[in-house]
Amino acid sequence: MQQMNIYQMYYANNKKFGFWVERDSWERIIAKVTGIEGVQEGQPIPGKQPYHDHVPVQCEIYDLDGEYKNKQTLSGPGTFAYSMIKVSQEL
């Protein structure tokens, strides 16, 4: 699979939020991307690709048992440390 950062994943997901990611340094947690600061779903991300001026990305964190943990801003959304994943059921 081609490596992408969070911003590229948003475009790969047809400019829709709600996609799931994991980070290579996380253990037993996943995140659902819920928003990008200043961006309405379906709209382009401001700033130059592929880093878009490191605009903050909001997410919901879950453990692998599906338990909601918290909302937070992802660190380093422009890095290639994240992978888009499929979740078998909606959490």
Backbone as CSV, one residue per row, in Angstrom:
resi,resn,N_x,N_y,N_z,CA_x,CA_y,CA_z,C_x,C_y,C_z
1,MET,0.845,-1.193,0.000,0.000,0.000,0.000,0.883,1.247,0.000
2,GLN,0.506,2.206,-0.803,1.246,3.450,-0.880,1.124,4.213,0.434
3,GLN,2.246,4.761,0.895,2.217,5.532,2.125,1.573,6.886,1.867
4,MET,0.746,7.315,2.840,0.084,8.614,2.759,0.079,9.243,4.142
5,ASN,-0.005,10.569,4.172,-0.223,11.229,5.451,-1.741,11.415,5.633
6,ILE,-2.165,11.979,6.754,-3.595,12.114,7.052,-4.301,12.977,6.004
7,TYR,-3.652,14.022,5.546,-4.276,14.899,4.557,-4.522,14.148,3.239
8,GLN,-3.550,13.354,2.823,-3.710,12.570,1.607,-4.813,11.519,1.779
9,MET,-4.930,10.973,2.988,-5.986,9.990,3.262,-7.368,10.631,3.119
10,TYR,-7.494,11.879,3.559,-8.760,12.599,3.413,-9.149,12.677,1.934
11,TYR,-8.198,13.015,1.086,-8.480,13.069,-0.354,-8.768,11.678,-0.904
12,ALA,-8.014,10.672,-0.471,-8.236,9.297,-0.931,-9.608,8.781,-0.499
13,ASN,-10.149,9.359,0.564,-11.472,8.979,1.071,-12.551,9.913,0.501
14,ASN,-12.302,10.442,-0.668,-13.254,11.324,-1.364,-13.633,12.566,-0.553
15,LYS,-12.653,13.113,0.171,-12.843,14.311,0.998,-13.963,14.121,2.015
16,LYS,-13.971,12.941,2.637,-14.945,12.639,3.690,-14.211,12.254,4.965
17,PHE,-14.743,12.737,6.082,-14.208,12.353,7.385,-14.811,11.008,7.786
18,GLY,-14.378,10.497,8.925,-14.923,9.237,9.416,-14.070,8.040,9.050
19,PHE,-12.894,8.271,8.474,-12.016,7.142,8.170,-11.145,6.830,9.392
20,TRP,-10.688,5.596,9.432,-9.957,5.081,10.588,-8.467,4.985,10.293
21,VAL,-7.657,5.296,11.310,-6.209,5.224,11.169,-5.578,4.591,12.400
22,GLU,-4.370,4.096,12.184,-3.516,3.695,13.295,-2.146,4.309,13.044
23,ARG,-1.404,4.447,14.111,-0.059,5.019,13.995,0.942,3.947,14.370
24,ASP,2.080,3.944,13.709,3.047,2.875,13.943,3.570,2.822,15.384
25,SER,3.450,3.895,16.132,3.926,3.906,17.527,2.820,3.600,18.551
26,TRP,1.579,3.445,18.102,0.473,3.173,19.023,0.375,1.686,19.328
27,GLU,-0.072,1.400,20.526,-0.340,0.020,20.909,-1.774,-0.080,21.378
28,ARG,-2.552,-0.926,20.713,-3.918,-1.258,21.105,-4.896,-0.087,21.043
29,ILE,-4.604,0.915,20.214,-5.575,1.998,19.997,-5.649,2.317,18.508
30,ILE,-6.791,2.864,18.113,-7.028,3.329,16.754,-7.759,4.666,16.843
31,ALA,-7.810,5.380,15.747,-8.462,6.695,15.752,-9.385,6.842,14.554
32,LYS,-10.500,7.518,14.799,-11.438,7.880,13.730,-11.250,9.370,13.466
33,VAL,-10.865,9.722,12.258,-10.648,11.121,11.899,-12.019,11.785,11.748
34,THR,-12.239,12.827,12.554,-13.547,13.481,12.580,-13.544,14.883,11.989
35,GLY,-12.365,15.458,11.767,-12.331,16.798,11.206,-10.927,17.311,10.987
36,ILE,-10.837,18.299,10.141,-9.601,19.034,9.903,-9.937,20.500,10.126
37,GLU,-9.165,21.162,10.959,-9.468,22.536,11.352,-9.701,23.435,10.144
38,GLY,-10.850,24.103,10.148,-11.195,25.045,9.100,-11.693,24.417,7.808
39,VAL,-11.899,23.104,7.799,-12.316,22.407,6.582,-13.689,21.779,6.793
40,GLN,-14.613,22.109,5.921,-15.906,21.431,5.916,-15.767,20.200,5.044
41,GLU,-16.398,19.102,5.462,-16.317,17.863,4.699,-16.648,18.130,3.228
42,GLY,-15.841,17.577,2.342,-16.028,17.761,0.911,-15.228,18.912,0.332
43,GLN,-14.675,19.750,1.185,-13.906,20.914,0.739,-12.412,20.600,0.737
44,PRO,-11.632,21.297,-0.086,-10.182,21.092,-0.084,-9.541,21.629,1.199
45,ILE,-8.380,21.103,1.499,-7.608,21.551,2.667,-6.739,22.727,2.227
46,PRO,-6.746,23.835,2.997,-5.892,24.961,2.614,-4.409,24.605,2.769
47,GLY,-3.576,25.342,2.102,-2.131,25.134,2.208,-1.599,24.238,1.108
48,LYS,-0.296,24.219,0.984,0.381,23.480,-0.075,0.481,21.989,0.247
49,GLN,0.153,21.168,-0.747,0.260,19.713,-0.590,1.722,19.316,-0.497
50,PRO,2.117,18.260,0.172,1.243,17.325,0.865,1.035,17.641,2.345
51,TYR,1.630,18.744,2.827,1.603,19.004,4.280,0.542,20.010,4.718
52,HIS,0.013,20.791,3.794,-1.095,21.708,4.086,-0.853,22.565,5.326
53,ASP,0.365,23.039,5.468,0.729,23.917,6.590,0.451,23.276,7.950
54,HIS,0.404,21.950,7.983,0.218,21.182,9.231,-1.049,21.591,9.984
55,VAL,-2.133,21.780,9.231,-3.426,22.125,9.829,-3.814,21.027,10.820
56,PRO,-4.286,21.389,12.029,-4.664,20.381,13.023,-5.792,19.449,12.554
57,VAL,-5.672,18.202,12.950,-6.650,17.160,12.610,-7.252,16.620,13.908
58,GLN,-8.584,16.601,13.978,-9.276,16.102,15.166,-9.673,14.637,14.956
59,CYS,-9.704,13.907,16.063,-10.075,12.500,15.981,-10.693,12.029,17.294
60,GLU,-11.284,10.839,17.231,-11.763,10.123,18.412,-10.866,8.899,18.566
61,ILE,-10.436,8.656,19.792,-9.552,7.527,20.073,-10.364,6.383,20.688
62,TYR,-10.112,5.174,20.200,-10.756,3.962,20.702,-9.691,2.911,20.991
63,ASP,-9.981,2.027,21.943,-9.093,0.878,22.108,-9.552,-0.217,21.152
64,LEU,-8.806,-1.289,21.064,-9.126,-2.339,20.104,-10.360,-3.147,20.480
65,ASP,-10.862,-2.949,21.689,-12.115,-3.590,22.098,-13.317,-2.733,21.725
66,GLY,-13.057,-1.577,21.120,-14.130,-0.695,20.685,-14.569,0.316,21.725
67,GLU,-13.842,0.397,22.824,-14.205,1.344,23.880,-13.670,2.732,23.550
68,TYR,-14.572,3.717,23.553,-14.208,5.112,23.304,-13.327,5.611,24.438
69,LYS,-12.249,6.291,24.089,-11.331,6.829,25.102,-11.459,8.343,25.237
70,ASN,-11.266,9.075,24.132,-11.348,10.534,24.195,-11.265,11.146,22.810
71,LYS,-11.467,12.461,22.763,-11.242,13.234,21.539,-9.913,13.935,21.699
72,GLN,-9.188,14.075,20.604,-7.925,14.799,20.667,-7.490,15.243,19.287
73,THR,-6.437,16.027,19.265,-5.824,16.462,18.026,-4.665,15.520,17.733
74,LEU,-4.622,14.988,16.512,-3.546,14.066,16.150,-2.219,14.809,16.096
75,SER,-1.194,14.169,16.588,0.139,14.771,16.484,0.754,14.366,15.148
76,GLY,1.377,15.302,14.496,2.084,15.045,13.252,1.246,14.483,12.117
77,PRO,0.091,15.088,11.796,-0.733,14.525,10.726,-0.076,14.547,9.353
78,GLY,0.974,15.330,9.185,1.673,15.378,7.911,2.736,14.306,7.753
79,THR,2.990,13.541,8.833,3.987,12.479,8.752,3.390,11.248,8.074
80,PHE,4.238,10.349,7.725,3.806,9.110,7.087,3.829,7.955,8.085
81,ALA,3.578,8.264,9.360,3.567,7.260,10.424,2.185,6.634,10.613
82,TYR,1.186,7.128,9.893,-0.190,6.630,10.007,-0.539,5.726,8.837
83,SER,-1.448,4.791,9.100,-2.005,3.928,8.054,-3.514,3.984,8.138
84,MET,-4.169,4.051,6.984,-5.627,3.966,6.957,-5.997,2.498,7.119
85,ILE,-6.972,2.255,7.998,-7.387,0.876,8.262,-8.890,0.742,8.064
86,LYS,-9.341,-0.477,7.907,-10.755,-0.772,7.849,-11.179,-1.299,9.202
87,VAL,-12.318,-0.860,9.686,-12.870,-1.338,10.946,-14.096,-2.158,10.588
88,SER,-14.160,-3.394,11.094,-15.205,-4.321,10.673,-16.601,-3.900,11.108
89,GLN,-16.699,-3.150,12.183,-17.992,-2.650,12.631,-17.834,-1.214,13.075
90,GLU,-18.888,-0.453,12.959,-18.828,0.954,13.379,-18.785,1.006,14.906
91,LEU,-17.797,1.718,15.430,-17.646,1.841,16.893,-18.400,3.050,17.389
